[in-house]
Amino acid sequence: MTADRCPTGGLERADWMRREAAEWDDAGNADRAAYCRRVAAQIEQRELHSRPLCALMMKG
């Protein structure tokens, strides 16, 4: 929905997907917004679990 390009990866991409979700919500497309939020959550999980300290903290 935004004109800017999606970042190549990492937490920047998750942030971009969350902004996309907000724009889709504003446009009235709840299904697309939910999809964007799910993708953002998956990216965050993958990124945070790839960092040893974050993975250790999330297990507790």
Backbone torsions as a table, in degrees:
resi	resn	phi	psi	omega
1	MET	NA	-38.9	178.4
2	THR	-78.1	155.5	-177.9
3	ALA	-78.5	-23.3	-178.8
4	ASP	-74.0	156.7	-177.8
5	ARG	-80.9	149.6	177.9
6	CYS	-69.5	132.1	175.7
7	PRO	-59.3	157.0	-174.1
8	THR	-69.5	-23.5	178.5
9	GLY	171.3	-177.1	176.6
10	GLY	79.8	-165.7	-177.4
11	LEU	-67.1	-23.8	176.2
12	GLU	-63.8	-38.6	178.8
13	ARG	-67.6	-39.7	177.7
14	ALA	-61.6	-42.9	178.2
15	ASP	-62.1	-42.5	178.6
16	TRP	-61.5	-42.3	179.5
17	MET	-64.7	-36.0	177.2
18	ARG	-66.6	-38.1	175.7
19	ARG	-65.3	-39.5	176.2
20	GLU	-60.2	-43.6	179.8
21	ALA	-58.9	-42.9	179.1
22	ALA	-63.1	-39.8	179.1
23	GLU	-68.0	-38.7	177.8
24	TRP	-67.2	-35.7	174.9
25	ASP	-60.8	-45.5	179.1
26	ASP	-62.4	-32.5	-179.6
27	ALA	-81.2	-7.4	177.6
28	GLY	88.9	13.3	179.9
29	ASN	-105.6	84.4	-175.3
30	ALA	-66.3	-34.0	-179.7
31	ASP	-65.0	-45.4	179.6
32	ARG	-66.5	-37.8	178.2
33	ALA	-63.3	-42.7	179.0
34	ALA	-63.6	-40.2	177.2
35	TYR	-60.2	-46.5	-179.7
36	CYS	-61.6	-40.0	178.3
37	ARG	-66.4	-39.2	177.8
38	ARG	-63.6	-44.0	179.0
39	VAL	-62.5	-43.3	179.1
40	ALA	-60.4	-42.9	179.7
41	ALA	-64.2	-39.6	178.5
42	GLN	-65.4	-41.0	178.4
43	ILE	-62.8	-45.7	180.0
44	GLU	-61.2	-43.8	178.6
45	GLN	-59.3	-47.5	-178.7
46	ARG	-62.4	-44.6	-178.4
47	GLU	-66.3	-44.8	-177.0
48	LEU	-71.1	-34.9	178.8
49	HIS	-74.5	-16.1	177.7
50	SER	-82.3	-8.0	178.2
51	ARG	-102.3	117.9	-172.0
52	PRO	-53.2	-45.8	-177.6
53	LEU	-67.0	-41.8	178.9
54	CYS	-64.3	-42.4	179.7
55	ALA	-62.1	-40.9	179.3
56	LEU	-64.6	-41.7	-179.2
57	MET	-68.3	-34.1	-177.2
58	MET	-75.5	-22.4	179.3
59	LYS	-71.0	-34.0	-175.2
60	GLY	-69.9	NA	NA
